[in-house]
Amino acid sequence: MHDVIIIGAGAAGLSAAFWCDELGLDTLVLEQAEQIGGQLHRVYNPINNYLGLKTHNGHELLEHFSADVEDAGFDLWTGVEIESIDLRAKRISLRSGERLQSIAIVIATGVSPRRLNIPGEREFAGKGMIESATRDKDSFAGQDVCVVGGGDAAVENALLLAEVCPTVTVVHRGKKLRARREFVERLQPNHAVTVFTESVLTRIIGDERVEAVEIIRKDGLKPFQLAVRGVLIRIGVEPNTDLFLEQLELDQQGYVAVTREQETNVPMVFACGDVSNPLAPTISGATGAGATAAKVIAQRLNAQRTHA
Ligand SMILES: Cc1cc2nc3c(=O)[nH]c(=O)nc-3n(C[C@H](O)[C@H](O)[C@H](O)COP(=O)(O)OP(=O)(O)OC[C@H]3O[C@@H](n4cnc5c(N)ncnc54)[C@H](O)[C@@H]3O)c2cc1C
């Protein structure tokens, strides 16, 4: 029996664990990946907005987190697959056969990039699919590329790629780009960039690696193929809640609904970080929410133990 089981070891889960440990709670963290850190592994840009610490990228920030985690006393299991979970009973079964029980659960499972789910998307991973313009632009220098999406992340990546690629085609299904004005204004005079609005990517084509994409424009024209060597998809994210569906109240966008104590509709089940924060997902928001959850759990358990 643990006091707290935390699911997910990104910024939110690690912060919750760190605080739980500091507050004297018996804490176990379950992480499905082989490594801790979550999205920090995908942050290739400098992090200048985490108060008190500037780092060149997410990996460097994670090194700081890891140093603190190593010194802390909580248990951390990576590469774990949760087979089933009963939130009300606080019981978790792992694929490996272990059965776990706790008094409180913290859900810190974050978000995953939304996929197009079109042919070629998975097959060409590492063979022309661009994960990040910051990281990959030198490898695609001199090549024609396509960016899917119309928000800040898509347009920012398109601008970076346009510094080194002869053509960058932005494909966006909406009528207008949603990105902030300063990005769109920089995009318009850029001769390398063409924007197809009201258009969708339907296929990524190639043999050994990406050679073309198929696009359908909603203006009634037939699908057409565009020769490109790289494709970057930035169409938002979705919360990782599959494990808890049917057991938890979610908001309209599918994020876990929480109180200001970070508690879900199930007593003693908390959620923190991006999985419960559609409005302003940030590292500081995630670590702050993790701390709140830990402090509330400690107060409740201390009160119960004092009265017992
Ligand atoms: C490219 C990029 C740039 C960014 N730049 C900044 C920035 O400059 N400043 C800033 O503040 N924020 C930035 N962010 C956002 C920031 O990285 C996130 O807000 C923050 O890392 C979220 O942390 P989290 O712990 O909530 O979720 P995540 O980092 O998503 O971690 C969730 C963890 O839960 C694990 N998990 C999921 N499901 C399960 C399961 N069933 N069982 C066990 N484990 C599970 C995942 O493997 C993962 O490790 C950026 C994000 C990206 C992608």
The ligand as an SDF file (V2000), in Angstrom:
LIG
                    3D

 53 58  0  0  0  0  0  0  0  0999 V2000
    8.1020   21.7280  -28.9230 C   0  0  0  0  0  0  0  0  0  0  0  0
    7.6450   22.1690  -27.5580 C   0  0  0  0  0  0  0  0  0  0  0  0
    8.1600   23.3300  -27.0250 C   0  0  0  0  0  0  0  0  0  0  0  0
    7.7460   23.7610  -25.7550 C   0  0  0  0  0  0  0  0  0  0  0  0
    8.3060   24.9020  -25.2380 N   0  0  0  0  0  0  0  0  0  0  0  0
    7.9710   25.2840  -23.9820 C   0  0  0  0  0  0  0  0  0  0  0  0
    8.5850   26.4260  -23.3770 C   0  0  0  0  0  0  0  0  0  0  0  0
    9.4480   27.0770  -23.9530 O   0  0  0  0  0  0  0  0  0  0  0  0
    8.1860   26.7710  -22.1160 N   0  0  0  0  0  0  0  0  0  0  0  0
    7.2380   26.0640  -21.4240 C   0  0  0  0  0  0  0  0  0  0  0  0
    6.9270   26.4150  -20.2780 O   0  0  0  0  0  0  0  0  0  0  0  0
    6.6300   24.9750  -21.9820 N   0  0  0  0  0  0  0  0  0  0  0  0
    6.9840   24.5770  -23.2330 C   0  0  0  0  0  0  0  0  0  0  0  0
    6.3820   23.4740  -23.7800 N   0  0  0  0  0  0  0  0  0  0  0  0
    5.2960   22.8010  -23.0170 C   0  0  0  0  0  0  0  0  0  0  0  0
    5.8590   21.9320  -21.8890 C   0  0  0  0  0  0  0  0  0  0  0  0
    6.8580   21.0870  -22.4030 O   0  0  0  0  0  0  0  0  0  0  0  0
    4.7170   21.1330  -21.2720 C   0  0  0  0  0  0  0  0  0  0  0  0
    3.7100   22.0240  -20.8200 O   0  0  0  0  0  0  0  0  0  0  0  0
    5.1670   20.2800  -20.0610 C   0  0  0  0  0  0  0  0  0  0  0  0
    6.3600   19.5890  -20.3450 O   0  0  0  0  0  0  0  0  0  0  0  0
    4.0340   19.3140  -19.6940 C   0  0  0  0  0  0  0  0  0  0  0  0
    4.4460   18.4180  -18.6950 O   0  0  0  0  0  0  0  0  0  0  0  0
    3.4550   17.2460  -18.2090 P   0  0  0  0  0  0  0  0  0  0  0  0
    4.2070   16.5200  -17.1450 O   0  0  0  0  0  0  0  0  0  0  0  0
    2.1310   17.7920  -17.8860 O   0  0  0  0  0  0  0  0  0  0  0  0
    3.2110   16.3030  -19.4610 O   0  0  0  0  0  0  0  0  0  0  0  0
    4.2080   15.4600  -20.3870 P   0  0  0  0  0  0  0  0  0  0  0  0
    5.5210   16.1180  -20.5200 O   0  0  0  0  0  0  0  0  0  0  0  0
    3.4130   15.1700  -21.6090 O   0  0  0  0  0  0  0  0  0  0  0  0
    4.4650   14.1120  -19.5490 O   0  0  0  0  0  0  0  0  0  0  0  0
    3.5060   13.1070  -19.4010 C   0  0  0  0  0  0  0  0  0  0  0  0
    4.2000   11.7970  -19.0780 C   0  0  0  0  0  0  0  0  0  0  0  0
    3.2150   10.8160  -18.7940 O   0  0  0  0  0  0  0  0  0  0  0  0
    3.5840    9.5990  -19.4230 C   0  0  0  0  0  0  0  0  0  0  0  0
    2.3780    8.7990  -19.6460 N   0  0  0  0  0  0  0  0  0  0  0  0
    1.3410    9.0430  -20.5040 C   0  0  0  0  0  0  0  0  0  0  0  0
    0.4230    8.0570  -20.4220 N   0  0  0  0  0  0  0  0  0  0  0  0
    0.8760    7.1800  -19.4810 C   0  0  0  0  0  0  0  0  0  0  0  0
    0.3710    5.9510  -18.9650 C   0  0  0  0  0  0  0  0  0  0  0  0
   -0.7820    5.4210  -19.3880 N   0  0  0  0  0  0  0  0  0  0  0  0
    1.1090    5.2990  -18.0260 N   0  0  0  0  0  0  0  0  0  0  0  0
    2.2880    5.8060  -17.5800 C   0  0  0  0  0  0  0  0  0  0  0  0
    2.8370    6.9690  -18.0490 N   0  0  0  0  0  0  0  0  0  0  0  0
    2.1290    7.6510  -18.9790 C   0  0  0  0  0  0  0  0  0  0  0  0
    4.2490   10.0450  -20.7140 C   0  0  0  0  0  0  0  0  0  0  0  0
    5.0710    9.0300  -21.2450 O   0  0  0  0  0  0  0  0  0  0  0  0
    5.0440   11.2620  -20.2370 C   0  0  0  0  0  0  0  0  0  0  0  0
    6.3310   10.9220  -19.7800 O   0  0  0  0  0  0  0  0  0  0  0  0
    6.7840   23.0160  -25.0190 C   0  0  0  0  0  0  0  0  0  0  0  0
    6.2710   21.8270  -25.5590 C   0  0  0  0  0  0  0  0  0  0  0  0
    6.6950   21.4000  -26.8060 C   0  0  0  0  0  0  0  0  0  0  0  0
    6.1490   20.1150  -27.3760 C   0  0  0  0  0  0  0  0  0  0  0  0
  1  2  1  0
  2  3  1  0
  2 52  2  0
  3  4  2  0
  4  5  1  0
  4 50  1  0
  5  6  2  0
  6  7  1  0
  6 13  1  0
  7  8  2  0
  7  9  1  0
  9 10  1  0
 10 11  2  0
 10 12  1  0
 12 13  2  0
 13 14  1  0
 14 15  1  0
 14 50  1  0
 15 16  1  0
 16 17  1  0
 16 18  1  0
 18 19  1  0
 18 20  1  0
 20 21  1  0
 20 22  1  0
 22 23  1  0
 23 24  1  0
 24 25  2  0
 24 26  1  0
 24 27  1  0
 27 28  1  0
 28 29  2  0
 28 30  1  0
 28 31  1  0
 31 32  1  0
 32 33  1  0
 33 34  1  0
 33 48  1  0
 34 35  1  0
 35 36  1  0
 35 46  1  0
 36 37  1  0
 36 45  1  0
 37 38  2  0
 38 39  1  0
 39 40  1  0
 39 45  2  0
 40 41  1  0
 40 42  2  0
 42 43  1  0
 43 44  2  0
 44 45  1  0
 46 47  1  0
 46 48  1  0
 48 49  1  0
 50 51  2  0
 51 52  1  0
 52 53  1  0
M  END
$$$$
